Amino acid sequence: MTDIPAPLYRIKRLTLWHSPAWLIVPLLAFQLFFFFAPAVRLMFFSLMTQTPDGNIGAPYTFEHYLHFFQVALYSEVLINTLRISVITAVIAALLAYPVASVLVRGNATVSRIMTLIIIAPLAVSVVVRAYGWQLILNNGPGGLVNYVLLHLGVIERPTSLMFTSWAVIIGSLHIFFPMMVLPLASALGKIDPNLQSAARTLGAPPWSVFLRVTLPLSLPGLVAGMTLVFSLAAGSYVIPALIGGPRSQMLGNLAEQQIVAVYDWPFGATIATILVFIVIAVNTLSMKLLGGRRLPGERK
């Protein structure tokens, strides 16, 4: 043993035992029990075989994964999920920059009102908001959008808005937009305004100031927000089910159908596992893109 005086040894043990790091143990235990353990079990289910009488077990096989990628219908659902998630994340980023700029640089009263408008919908159930979008995007003349367009003379007959991919994108934007604005506003708030003022003083036009100063310095917040929006949109179930319809199915809906309607637990687990790996891959890629970069103003 090392020659450490007994009182000092006891102090070191006491300090270690009362370290703030122990505060994270309950959270780790919760995540292990309610997230990691079910996820691992789900992955094992995707490798099992289900007998005609419903029993699930050995032999283990990758046949379900091969079946998923060999059937055109499932590949189309995968591509549709990726397309909707990417478009939602990109549009959210484009809309979030002006909103986040107002939150950070705008008048204090305006910033508070904008913050309330952005955060308040989070208190409303996703199901309620989905039904609200049903009323707005209804394909008949009673739908709010069609009613306004018909009375303005823009269209002669109701247009089909519900049960399309764009309906899912609009609904997803409404629900996940705060997840894009808040990280981006945090990044913009840590940018020194003098840098932008100096660029304008030197004659740079607004678009050049944004591309050469604001965008690079806000990149960590942008990547974090887009990753959040993509991950949440890819795993969403309620919005595609209520306003997407059969033609805009996503992986979450497909997994639910296989488990609840078809009672094919191994294949449903396969779809869910593929979705989990997609989200993990996107999050890993975002961390590599950041490459250890810190938000403006953070110390190393």
FIDO-60472 format. One line per 4 residues: number of its first residue (from 0); their letters; for each residue x, y, z of C-alpha. Coordinates in pm, whole numbers. Layout:
N
NUM) A) X Y Z | ... .
! end
This chain:
300
0) MTDI) 0 0 0 | 105 358 -48 | 238 539 254 | -59 776 301 .
4) PAPL) -134 896 653 | -453 744 789 | -639 1077 837 | -552 1191 485 .
8) YRIK) -655 851 343 | -992 878 519 | -1040 1232 383 | -971 1113 28 .
12) RLTL) -1218 825 64 | -1478 1059 211 | -1425 1308 -72 | -1463 1035 -331 .
16) WHSP) -1780 904 -170 | -1936 1253 -156 | -1829 1345 -509 | -2097 1516 -723 .
20) AWLI) -2041 1243 -983 | -2253 1009 -770 | -2556 1229 -845 | -2567 1086 -1196 .
24) VPLL) -2606 727 -1072 | -2990 742 -1039 | -3017 877 -1393 | -2787 606 -1528 .
28) AFQL) -2986 339 -1344 | -3312 477 -1487 | -3171 483 -1842 | -3029 133 -1804 .
32) FFFF) -3353 -17 -1679 | -3607 168 -1894 | -3411 234 -2215 | -3097 28 -2272 .
36) APAV) -3234 -303 -2143 | -3555 -286 -2357 | -3350 -172 -2659 | -3111 -467 -2627 .
40) RLMF) -3404 -704 -2583 | -3566 -553 -2893 | -3250 -621 -3094 | -3248 -983 -2977 .
44) FSLM) -3615 -1016 -3079 | -3522 -903 -3432 | -3289 -1203 -3463 | -3537 -1461 -3333 .
48) TQTP) -3776 -1685 -3524 | -4152 -1692 -3470 | -4330 -2024 -3515 | -4679 -2049 -3669 .
52) DGNI) -4830 -2094 -3322 | -4676 -1765 -3205 | -4377 -1886 -3003 | -4063 -1674 -3040 .
56) GAPY) -3712 -1805 -2987 | -3424 -1990 -3152 | -3291 -2034 -3414 | -3137 -1688 -3449 .
60) TFEH) -3126 -1548 -3802 | -3070 -1232 -4008 | -3351 -1332 -4241 | -3577 -1051 -4120 .
64) YLHF) -3321 -786 -4215 | -3271 -942 -4558 | -3647 -955 -4607 | -3680 -585 -4516 .
68) FQVA) -3428 -467 -4774 | -3542 -711 -5043 | -3908 -605 -5042 | -3967 -284 -5237 .
72) LYSE) -4254 -171 -5013 | -4037 -161 -4701 | -3752 12 -4883 | -3996 279 -5001 .
76) VLIN) -4111 338 -4643 | -3746 370 -4535 | -3672 622 -4811 | -3991 811 -4730 .
80) TLRI) -3890 831 -4363 | -3546 966 -4449 | -3685 1214 -4703 | -3950 1356 -4469 .
84) SVIT) -3702 1380 -4180 | -3436 1555 -4387 | -3681 1802 -4544 | -3831 1878 -4202 .
88) AVIA) -3485 1942 -4053 | -3375 2165 -4343 | -3693 2376 -4345 | -3678 2405 -3965 .
92) ALLA) -3321 2536 -3991 | -3416 2794 -4256 | -3711 2919 -4052 | -3525 2908 -3722 .
96) YPVA) -3249 3156 -3809 | -3469 3468 -3828 | -3674 3356 -3525 | -3361 3283 -3321 .
100) SVLV) -3212 3618 -3425 | -3521 3798 -3295 | -3500 3605 -2969 | -3135 3703 -2922 .
104) RGNA) -3106 4051 -3072 | -3463 4178 -3061 | -3643 4398 -2814 | -3680 4240 -2469 .
108) TVSR) -4060 4247 -2484 | -4067 4101 -2834 | -3820 3831 -2731 | -4039 3729 -2437 .
112) IMTL) -4348 3712 -2656 | -4166 3507 -2921 | -4031 3271 -2657 | -4383 3221 -2520 .
116) IIIA) -4519 3154 -2869 | -4248 2897 -2938 | -4260 2716 -2604 | -4637 2731 -2530 .
120) PLAV) -4734 2461 -2787 | -4512 2213 -2602 | -4775 2209 -2327 | -5037 2082 -2573 .
124) SVVV) -5064 1711 -2654 | -4925 1599 -2990 | -5254 1422 -3060 | -5451 1744 -3007 .
128) RAYG) -5220 1935 -3239 | -5248 1662 -3502 | -5628 1685 -3496 | -5593 2061 -3523 .
132) WQLI) -5392 2019 -3843 | -5664 1785 -3972 | -5909 2075 -3949 | -5664 2311 -4120 .
136) LNNG) -5550 2078 -4401 | -5880 1898 -4464 | -5915 1807 -4832 | -6276 1925 -4852 .
140) PGGL) -6406 2281 -4880 | -6444 2286 -4501 | -6068 2273 -4449 | -5931 2610 -4339 .
144) VNYV) -5666 2634 -4612 | -5904 2524 -4888 | -6179 2753 -4755 | -5950 3058 -4767 .
148) LLHL) -5806 2974 -5109 | -6151 2908 -5257 | -6294 3237 -5129 | -5989 3430 -5250 .
152) GVIE) -6028 3277 -5597 | -5681 3124 -5593 | -5820 2776 -5668 | -6146 2664 -5829 .
156) RPTS) -6190 2339 -5635 | -6047 2199 -5312 | -5692 2071 -5333 | -5557 1759 -5165 .
160) LMFT) -5344 1854 -4866 | -5424 1584 -4613 | -5268 1238 -4630 | -4960 1357 -4817 .
164) SWAV) -4593 1379 -4729 | -4618 1758 -4710 | -4891 1729 -4448 | -4654 1520 -4237 .
168) IIGS) -4374 1773 -4289 | -4598 2065 -4187 | -4721 1883 -3877 | -4368 1776 -3783 .
172) LHIF) -4240 2133 -3824 | -4505 2262 -3588 | -4420 2005 -3322 | -4040 1991 -3347 .
176) FPMM) -3963 2354 -3440 | -3875 2453 -3079 | -3604 2186 -3079 | -3439 2375 -3365 .
180) VLPL) -3487 2729 -3237 | -3362 2684 -2881 | -3013 2537 -2959 | -2969 2786 -3243 .
184) ASAL) -3067 3080 -3023 | -2818 2962 -2761 | -2541 2957 -3022 | -2634 3296 -3169 .
188) GKID) -2649 3450 -2823 | -2283 3364 -2764 | -2160 3535 -3082 | -1994 3869 -3017 .
192) PNLQ) -2208 4135 -3198 | -1892 4335 -3263 | -1779 4072 -3513 | -2089 4126 -3725 .
196) SAAR) -2064 4505 -3686 | -1699 4495 -3795 | -1789 4295 -4106 | -2062 4543 -4201 .
200) TLGA) -1826 4835 -4135 | -1574 4684 -4376 | -1841 4682 -4647 | -1968 4326 -4636 .
204) PPWS) -2331 4289 -4750 | -2581 4122 -4512 | -2569 3788 -4693 | -2189 3784 -4672 .
208) VFLR) -2197 3868 -4300 | -2432 3578 -4245 | -2234 3326 -4453 | -1887 3426 -4331 .
212) VTLP) -1951 3526 -3970 | -2289 3418 -3832 | -2322 3075 -3996 | -1974 2939 -3907 .
216) LSLP) -1997 3060 -3547 | -2350 2922 -3502 | -2268 2586 -3664 | -2267 2388 -3335 .
220) GLVA) -2620 2505 -3253 | -2734 2443 -3610 | -2602 2087 -3617 | -2746 2011 -3273 .
224) GMTL) -3088 2145 -3370 | -3100 1966 -3705 | -2995 1641 -3539 | -3273 1674 -3282 .
228) VFSL) -3537 1755 -3543 | -3425 1474 -3774 | -3418 1215 -3494 | -3759 1314 -3358 .
232) AAGS) -3919 1335 -3703 | -3779 997 -3808 | -3919 829 -3497 | -4256 1005 -3497 .
236) YVIP) -4574 799 -3504 | -4876 1018 -3425 | -4835 1277 -3703 | -4786 1024 -3989 .
240) ALIG) -5072 812 -3854 | -5327 1094 -3822 | -5246 1329 -4110 | -5008 1125 -4327 .
244) GPRS) -5231 834 -4419 | -5133 512 -4597 | -4940 693 -4871 | -4705 866 -4625 .
248) QMLG) -4618 583 -4391 | -4298 599 -4188 | -4097 333 -4007 | -4276 391 -3676 .
252) NLAE) -4615 321 -3833 | -4480 17 -4016 | -4338 -131 -3695 | -4672 -75 -3517 .
256) QQIV) -4860 -252 -3796 | -4630 -555 -3787 | -4661 -592 -3409 | -5025 -496 -3346 .
260) AVYD) -5199 -601 -3670 | -4982 -882 -3809 | -4850 -1006 -3471 | -4506 -1051 -3627 .
264) WPFG) -4291 -944 -3332 | -3950 -1035 -3480 | -4009 -837 -3800 | -4158 -544 -3608 .
268) ATIA) -3850 -549 -3384 | -3634 -553 -3698 | -3799 -235 -3827 | -3763 -66 -3489 .
272) TILV) -3397 -169 -3466 | -3326 -26 -3812 | -3485 301 -3701 | -3272 306 -3384 .
276) FIVI) -2953 249 -3583 | -3045 530 -3825 | -3088 774 -3536 | -2762 657 -3374 .
280) AVNT) -2577 694 -3706 | -2709 1049 -3758 | -2614 1151 -3403 | -2266 1000 -3444 .
284) LSMK) -2220 1183 -3774 | -2327 1513 -3618 | -2072 1474 -3340 | -1800 1405 -3596 .
288) LLGG) -1906 1708 -3799 | -1871 1924 -3491 | -1528 1770 -3438 | -1505 1888 -3081 .
292) RRLP) -1598 2244 -3173 | -1745 2450 -2891 | -2013 2709 -2887 | -1884 3066 -2920 .
296) GERK) -1778 3198 -2584 | -1714 2857 -2423 | -1380 2806 -2257 | -1166 2501 -2308 .
! end
